[in-house]
Structures are given as structure tokens and as C-alpha cells.
Amino acid sequence: MIAEQIVENRTNYRDDKLSEKPIRSIVKSISWRVVGTMDTILISWIITGQVKTAFSIGAIELVTKMLLYFFHERVWNSIKWGKK
């Protein structure tokens, strides 16, 4: 069922490019990273009970997740599976 929806709703790059500008994707990426970091800070605060520690964990998580995502994307770019 999910696979059928993916195939039916598949768009090419040209169609996608027309539906969403790159700047929108950049802003969405930043806003998602902010939401993720706030979640980490909140969870860290609940677990440790210390705001300073929670913000430290959040700051480290922000940087490490961006770096990990960058390398994750580079690895996936080198994998030919699923590309035309």
C-alpha cells in the first residue's frame, strides 16, 4: 500500500523544483533542527534537572547531528541503489 502511494505520487526533479524552492527547503531544515534541539534540551532537563546541563547537551547535539547528517548524505550519494 505504501509502495503504491510512493509510485503513484512520484514526481521528477523538475516537478519538485517547481513545487518548492530551495530556500524553503533550507528554512524547513533549520526549523526542524531547532525543534529537534529543543526536544533534546527538554528531555535533558527532565532527566538531569539542570538547565545548564540541558543546554550544553542541546548545543553539542546540534553540532554533532548536523555533522552526522552531512556525512550520512555523502555516503548515500555514493550508493547507486535507487538512482536512475
CYANA upper distance limits for C-alpha pairs under 8 A (distance plus 0.5 A):
  1 MET  CA      5 GLN  CA      6.91
  2 ILE  CA      6 ILE  CA      6.77
  3 ALA  CA      7 VAL  CA      6.72
  4 GLU  CA      8 GLU  CA      6.48
  5 GLN  CA      9 ASN  CA      6.34
  6 ILE  CA     10 ARG  CA      6.24
 11 THR  CA     15 ASP  CA      6.49
 11 THR  CA     16 ASP  CA      6.88
 12 ASN  CA     16 ASP  CA      6.79
 13 TYR  CA     17 LYS  CA      6.33
 14 ARG  CA     18 LEU  CA      6.87
 15 ASP  CA     19 SER  CA      6.90
 16 ASP  CA     20 GLU  CA      6.79
 17 LYS  CA     21 LYS  CA      6.70
 17 LYS  CA     22 PRO  CA      8.28
 20 GLU  CA     24 ARG  CA      7.00
 20 GLU  CA     25 SER  CA      7.75
 21 LYS  CA     25 SER  CA      7.29
 22 PRO  CA     26 ILE  CA      6.78
 23 ILE  CA     27 VAL  CA      6.68
 24 ARG  CA     28 LYS  CA      6.56
 25 SER  CA     29 SER  CA      6.56
 26 ILE  CA     30 ILE  CA      6.78
 27 VAL  CA     31 SER  CA      6.56
 28 LYS  CA     32 TRP  CA      6.49
 29 SER  CA     33 ARG  CA      6.70
 30 ILE  CA     34 VAL  CA      6.75
 31 SER  CA     35 VAL  CA      6.78
 32 TRP  CA     36 GLY  CA      6.63
 33 ARG  CA     37 THR  CA      6.55
 33 ARG  CA     62 LEU  CA      7.81
 34 VAL  CA     38 MET  CA      6.60
 35 VAL  CA     39 ASP  CA      6.72
 36 GLY  CA     40 THR  CA      6.84
 37 THR  CA     41 ILE  CA      6.65
 37 THR  CA     58 GLY  CA      6.02
 37 THR  CA     59 ALA  CA      8.15
 37 THR  CA     61 GLU  CA      7.47
 37 THR  CA     62 LEU  CA      6.55
 38 MET  CA     42 LEU  CA      6.60
 38 MET  CA     58 GLY  CA      7.66
 39 ASP  CA     43 ILE  CA      6.65
 40 THR  CA     44 SER  CA      6.44
 40 THR  CA     54 ALA  CA      8.24
 40 THR  CA     57 ILE  CA      8.01
 40 THR  CA     58 GLY  CA      6.22
 40 THR  CA     61 GLU  CA      8.23
 41 ILE  CA     45 TRP  CA      6.52
 41 ILE  CA     54 ALA  CA      5.39
 41 ILE  CA     55 PHE  CA      6.16
 41 ILE  CA     57 ILE  CA      7.26
 41 ILE  CA     58 GLY  CA      5.50
 42 LEU  CA     46 ILE  CA      6.71
 42 LEU  CA     54 ALA  CA      7.56
 43 ILE  CA     47 ILE  CA      6.67
 43 ILE  CA     54 ALA  CA      8.31
 44 SER  CA     48 THR  CA      6.36
 44 SER  CA     49 GLY  CA      8.19
 44 SER  CA     53 THR  CA      7.97
 44 SER  CA     54 ALA  CA      5.23
 44 SER  CA     57 ILE  CA      7.57
 44 SER  CA     58 GLY  CA      8.43
 45 TRP  CA     49 GLY  CA      5.47
 45 TRP  CA     50 GLN  CA      6.01
 45 TRP  CA     51 VAL  CA      6.08
 45 TRP  CA     53 THR  CA      7.82
 45 TRP  CA     54 ALA  CA      5.35
 48 THR  CA     53 THR  CA      7.81
 48 THR  CA     54 ALA  CA      7.79
 50 GLN  CA     54 ALA  CA      6.68
 51 VAL  CA     55 PHE  CA      6.70
 52 LYS  CA     56 SER  CA      6.72
 53 THR  CA     57 ILE  CA      6.68
 54 ALA  CA     58 GLY  CA      6.64
 55 PHE  CA     59 ALA  CA      6.53
 56 SER  CA     60 ILE  CA      6.77
 57 ILE  CA     61 GLU  CA      6.49
 58 GLY  CA     62 LEU  CA      6.55
 59 ALA  CA     63 VAL  CA      7.12
 60 ILE  CA     64 THR  CA      6.63
 61 GLU  CA     65 LYS  CA      6.25
 62 LEU  CA     66 MET  CA      6.86
 63 VAL  CA     67 LEU  CA      6.81
 64 THR  CA     68 LEU  CA      6.49
 65 LYS  CA     69 TYR  CA      6.41
 66 MET  CA     70 PHE  CA      6.67
 67 LEU  CA     71 PHE  CA      6.90
 68 LEU  CA     72 HIS  CA      6.45
 69 TYR  CA     73 GLU  CA      6.59
 70 PHE  CA     74 ARG  CA      6.83
 71 PHE  CA     75 VAL  CA      6.68
 72 HIS  CA     76 TRP  CA      6.78
 73 GLU  CA     77 ASN  CA      6.58
 74 ARG  CA     78 SER  CA      7.10
 75 VAL  CA     79 ILE  CA      7.24
